[in-house]
Amino acid sequence: MINLSISIITLLNILYGQDSLFWFDMNTVKDPIPQSPKVLDEIFGISQLNILDSLGNMRKKSRTGYRLQIYESSSVDEANRKLKKYKKVLPDSIYLIFEAPLYKIRYGNFIDKNNAEDVKTQLQKKGYKNIWIVRSRILYDSLKKEKIF
């Protein structure tokens, strides 16, 4: 009798003791999808980036370079507002990247760090603050020969 009651209790613990997400509804998630390209390079590496990217971008070549990080926020709405503002006033490519828990806005495609330093100095003279240089994958097609400012 004791063995039977222990068996029943053990069976009930197994059935009801498991943590399950059967009650979770994915339709209730409110976080919107970012409005600009996602950089998956840090997670998957460059070999997987070509598979995940569109067919048109597969022919583009990439390399290690530099970008300027000009803004970061934990709010996707605030990051998208800043992204729209920066796209209106800055002439080069702007990227919104999500690296948990922050949304980061990065600017430009620079082959060498000295060029990135020059543009950083120019942006600081125009009133931009808290800018720093970040190593990043850049596309050859995105590189500009002429001066940015």
C-alpha positions in Angstrom: 0.0 0.0 0.0 2.8 2.4 0.9 4.6 1.6 -2.4 1.4 2.3 -4.3 0.9 5.7 -2.7 4.6 6.6 -3.2 4.3 5.6 -6.9 1.1 7.7 -7.3 2.7 10.7 -5.7 5.8 10.3 -7.8 3.7 10.0 -11.0 1.7 13.1 -10.1 4.9 15.1 -9.4 6.3 14.1 -12.8 3.1 15.1 -14.6 2.4 18.4 -12.8 5.9 19.4 -11.7 7.3 20.1 -15.2 7.7 23.7 -16.1 5.9 24.3 -19.4 5.1 27.2 -21.6 1.8 25.9 -22.9 0.1 29.0 -21.5 2.4 31.4 -23.4 0.9 33.1 -26.4 3.5 34.5 -28.9 0.8 36.8 -30.3 0.9 38.9 -27.1 4.6 39.9 -27.6 4.6 43.6 -28.3 8.3 44.2 -29.3 8.3 45.3 -32.9 10.8 44.1 -35.5 13.7 46.5 -36.1 13.3 48.7 -39.2 16.8 48.3 -40.6 19.1 45.3 -41.4 20.2 43.0 -38.6 23.9 42.2 -38.3 24.1 38.5 -37.6 27.9 38.3 -38.2 28.8 38.1 -34.5 26.6 35.1 -33.9 26.8 33.1 -37.1 30.1 34.2 -38.8 30.5 35.4 -42.3 30.0 31.9 -43.8 26.3 31.9 -42.6 25.7 35.6 -43.4 25.6 34.9 -47.1 23.0 32.2 -46.6 20.8 34.4 -44.4 21.1 37.5 -46.6 19.1 38.1 -49.7 20.2 36.9 -53.1 21.1 40.4 -54.2 23.5 40.9 -51.3 25.2 37.6 -51.8 27.5 39.0 -54.5 28.7 41.8 -52.3 32.1 41.3 -50.6 32.7 42.2 -47.0 35.7 42.8 -44.9 36.7 43.9 -41.4 36.6 47.7 -41.0 35.2 50.3 -38.7 32.0 52.2 -38.0 31.1 55.0 -35.6 28.6 54.2 -32.9 26.6 57.3 -32.4 23.7 56.2 -30.2 22.4 53.3 -28.1 19.2 52.7 -26.2 17.2 49.9 -24.6 14.0 51.2 -26.3 13.4 50.1 -29.9 11.0 53.0 -30.4 13.6 55.6 -29.3 16.2 54.0 -31.4 14.0 54.1 -34.5 13.2 57.8 -33.9 16.9 58.6 -33.7 17.6 56.5 -36.7 15.1 58.5 -38.8 16.6 61.7 -37.5 20.2 60.7 -38.3 19.2 59.4 -41.8 18.0 62.9 -42.7 21.2 64.7 -41.7 24.1 62.2 -42.2 25.2 61.4 -45.7 26.7 57.9 -45.3 25.2 54.6 -44.4 23.5 54.2 -41.0 22.8 50.9 -39.3 20.5 49.8 -36.4 21.9 46.8 -34.7 20.4 44.9 -31.8 22.9 43.4 -29.3 21.0 42.4 -26.2 19.8 44.4 -24.3 20.7 47.5 -26.5 19.7 48.9 -29.9 22.8 50.6 -31.3 23.0 53.0 -34.2 26.3 52.9 -36.2 27.4 55.2 -38.9 29.7 54.8 -41.9 32.0 52.2 -43.5 35.7 52.9 -42.9 38.6 50.7 -44.1 41.1 52.2 -41.7 40.8 53.6 -38.2 42.4 56.9 -39.1 39.6 57.7 -41.5 37.1 56.8 -38.8 38.9 59.1 -36.4 38.7 62.0 -38.8 35.0 61.7 -39.3 34.5 61.2 -35.6 36.3 64.5 -35.0 34.1 66.2 -37.7 30.9 64.9 -36.1 32.0 66.1 -32.6 32.7 69.6 -34.0 29.1 69.5 -35.3 27.8 68.8 -31.8 27.5 65.0 -31.7 28.6 63.5 -28.4 29.4 60.1 -27.0 30.8 58.7 -30.3 33.2 55.9 -30.4 34.8 53.7 -33.1 33.7 50.1 -33.4 35.2 47.2 -35.4 32.6 45.9 -37.8 32.0 44.0 -41.0 31.7 46.4 -43.9 30.6 45.9 -47.5 32.9 46.7 -50.4 29.9 48.2 -52.3 29.2 50.5 -49.4 32.7 52.1 -49.4 32.9 55.6 -50.7 36.0 57.0 -52.4 35.1 60.6 -51.9 35.2 62.6 -48.7 32.2 62.1 -46.4 31.8 65.8 -45.4 
